[in-house]
């Protein structure tokens, strides 16, 4: 998985490419720990994300909890497979998805 970050002021866009699974979730978790300080608006761009596992969902949930204290978080460009995973797991009720 490739992680692209674009920070503009207090906004951070994190674009993911590939698979967010047990092997790659720790990389994203570590990246977010360092990147979220001072961020008030976090956007995940999933346009090039092929798959997300429960390990990836856990990282998203942790990011959402952090952003509940700091500002807002949204997910955009999720494909049908990822949207189905969000719906089955109830994440579509927790996350702001565009």
Phi and psi in degrees as a GROMACS rama.xvg file:
@    title "Ramachandran Plot"
@    xaxis  label "Phi"
@    yaxis  label "Psi"
@TYPE xy
-109.709  136.055  UNK-2
-114.121  121.988  UNK-3
-112.088  129.943  UNK-4
-117.011  140.68  UNK-5
-137.982  108.917  UNK-6
-106.709  128.809  UNK-7
-128.699  106.044  UNK-8
61.819  -120.607  UNK-9
-98.8782  12.153  UNK-10
-106.361  139.362  UNK-11
-130.252  128.788  UNK-12
-109.913  125.909  UNK-13
-116.316  111.843  UNK-14
-101.735  129.055  UNK-15
-111.45  142.179  UNK-16
-132.244  126.622  UNK-17
111.098  -134.563  UNK-18
-120.451  128.74  UNK-19
-100.3  98.5252  UNK-20
-137.929  -165.506  UNK-21
-57.3884  -34.8685  UNK-22
-76.7342  -33.536  UNK-23
-104.088  -18.2938  UNK-24
-57.5263  -40.9425  UNK-25
-60.1387  -32.8946  UNK-26
-63.4663  -45.2919  UNK-27
-65.7526  -41.7134  UNK-28
-59.102  -44.9851  UNK-29
-66.1035  -41.7838  UNK-30
-60.2373  -44.5178  UNK-31
-67.7557  -37.1895  UNK-32
-55.3486  -42.204  UNK-33
-78.1129  -33.4955  UNK-34
-88.217  -22.1447  UNK-35
-82.0835  -9.29935  UNK-36
-62.3781  123.093  UNK-37
80.9381  0.717198  UNK-38
-83.2025  131.313  UNK-39
-109.063  -17.4394  UNK-40
-138.818  114.755  UNK-41
-112.694  127.258  UNK-42
-122.36  126.612  UNK-43
-97.5755  125.872  UNK-44
-104.058  111.461  UNK-45
-102.643  20.4108  UNK-46
-54.3948  -38.3471  UNK-47
-108.858  14.6692  UNK-48
-87.6024  126.331  UNK-49
-90.0691  -30.7269  UNK-50
-158.537  148.425  UNK-51
-135.896  131.448  UNK-52
-101.019  -178.314  UNK-53
-62.2976  -32.1548  UNK-54
-64.9611  -39.3522  UNK-55
-67.541  -39.4564  UNK-56
-62.3945  -37.5932  UNK-57
-61.9357  -40.9731  UNK-58
-65.2074  -41.3921  UNK-59
-62.7932  -41.1675  UNK-60
-63.3574  -42.6766  UNK-61
-63.3811  -40.7912  UNK-62
-64.0777  -40.5976  UNK-63
-62.5122  -41.9791  UNK-64
-62.7122  -42.223  UNK-65
-62.8285  -45.8648  UNK-66
-71.7294  -23.1655  UNK-67
-60.8306  -30.8712  UNK-68
-84.7549  -29.7073  UNK-69
-103.587  -24.4745  UNK-70
167.437  -128.283  UNK-71
-126.765  155.817  UNK-72
-138.261  138.813  UNK-73
-141.146  158.592  UNK-74
-118.33  132.984  UNK-75
-131.447  159.338  UNK-76
63.0373  31.7316  UNK-77
-75.1164  134.555  UNK-78
-77.8182  178.734  UNK-79
-62.0253  -39.502  UNK-80
-63.3553  -46.7008  UNK-81
-68.8077  -38.5105  UNK-82
-61.6873  -39.5456  UNK-83
-63.6445  -42.0201  UNK-84
-61.8467  -43.7801  UNK-85
-59.8247  -41.4437  UNK-86
-69.8201  -44.307  UNK-87
-64.634  -37.3523  UNK-88
-87.5112  -8.1262  UNK-89
86.037  1.16261  UNK-90
-67.2285  -22.2574  UNK-91
-66.3381  -20.9683  UNK-92
-87.0365  -21.1821  UNK-93
-92.3112  -40.0215  UNK-94
-93.2369  152.921  UNK-95
-89  114.822  UNK-96
-119.416  128.202  UNK-97
